[in-house]
Amino acid sequence: MSQTHVYVGCASAGTVEAFTFDPDGGTLTPTGHTAEVDAVRSLAADAGRGLLYAGASAKPPALSAWRMDPATGALAAAADTELADSTAYISLDAGGGSIRSASYHQNAVNSVELDGDGLPTSPARRAPSPGEKAHSVRSSPDGRFVYACSLGSDRVVWYSVPNPATALDDDGADTAGGLAWAGSIDSAPGSGPRHQVFNADGSRLYVIHEMSGEVAVYARDAESGALTELERVESVPPALGLVPGFARSSGGPVPGKDAIWCADIRLGADGAYLFTTERSTSTVSTFAVDRTTGRLEFLRTTDTEQQPRGAAVDATGTHLLVCGELSGHLSAYRIDPADGTLRATDRAATGDGPLWIEVVAH
């Protein structure tokens, strides 16, 4: 019997917690299985190999691999390795050969090579820096390019992925993933490109901007990796009463409660709807996607968990899951296929500070 498990990384609690999800009823059931991961920030899954990866900004920062029990959702430690820099975000590349990590505080992208079983084989190596406050890194669906968002430098960078066996060059470019700078595209100053998501064929990249609240839609050239901006659409309507935010730094000033503070971005499994989260107002914005052009139409906002840091779409594409960093809860919403309306179906408590949701269908 197939199972869908939802894993939630809770930074303040230092745990990864497992839930069973029933897409028919939209219900969440705690499994009681918890893995301890100090300062966990993000997760990535390889369902085929049965592995869950956790990126943690502990001292030293680390990447750990966990074996998932497909029946119970329990996690068993498989391997771990140090990262070169603290991490805000990890992702598995399209071929399953590397884990990429973005470091907000060290302005860096790391790569960790994986062996045939999906376990780390070498220490993390840095790619050329994408700029200040790197906040996400993702492989294109074809695996030929890697894209990183530099929130502090207001740009999106792409790297080409040569042979993984490429030796270090004179500038110390990345050996582990063979990443080489290939190009970049600027965003508006102070907009803060943060998280990103590709459509299924990789022809469009969507980027949420933390401080301006805009979603940028980019066309992607498959041969060169280059991005061309098609449009920018507001995800924060004027009725929410927010003003532009600014980049946050450790020990620095914090924007007021009326400042735009967007976080995550997700596409529905069929590509018909796109969702973004905004933390100051604890809302989710929904867009209709023109699947021919990739362009967006803003539809509505929906109230959700307090300070929604992470979101995910389940494997069937019928539900959106959202976790509240301040509420300490995970909520499930059924996505109406007719108009994208979100209807709450269940809610479950998590450990303190949930930041990331990973859904795995076994």
KASULJO-V969355 format. One line per field, one symbol per residue. phi: phi as a letter, one per 20 degrees, with the letter a starting at -180 (. if undefined). psi: psi as a letter, one per 40 degrees, with the letter a starting at -180 (. if undefined). A space follows every 10 residues. Layout:
BEGIN
phi->???
psi->???
END
This chain:
BEGIN
phi->.fcddddced fffmcdddce ddffemddcf enecdecflf dbcbccffem cddcdcefde fbdcdceeef ednfdcgdab bfefbgcdac beffemebdd cddfedlcdd ccfdefendg dbffceegfe pflfcbbbef gemeccdced ffelbddcde dfggegfgef emffegdmfc gcrbcedfgn emgcdbbeff emeccdcedf eemededded efeenfdcfe accfddfgff mddgebfecg mefdgffeef bfcdbbdfge meccccdcef dlcdddcedf feenfdcfda dcfbfflfec bbdffemecd dcddgeembc ddcfefffbm fecfdabbfc ffmfdcccdc ee
psi->hiihihhhhh dddfihihih hhddefihhh eehhihhhfh diiiigddef ihihhhfahi iihihhhhhd deeihhhdii iiidiiiehi ihideeeihi hhhddefihi hhiiadeeih eiiiiiihhe aifheihiii deedihhhhg ddefihiiii gaheehihad efihddefhh hdiihiiihe dghciihiid eeeihhhhhd ddeihhhhih hddeeiihhd ihhhehidde fiiiaihiih eiihiieeih gicihiiide ediiiiihdd efihihihhh eddeiihhdi ihiaihggdi iihideeeih hhihdddfih ihhhhhddee hhhhdiiiii iifhdihhhh h.
END
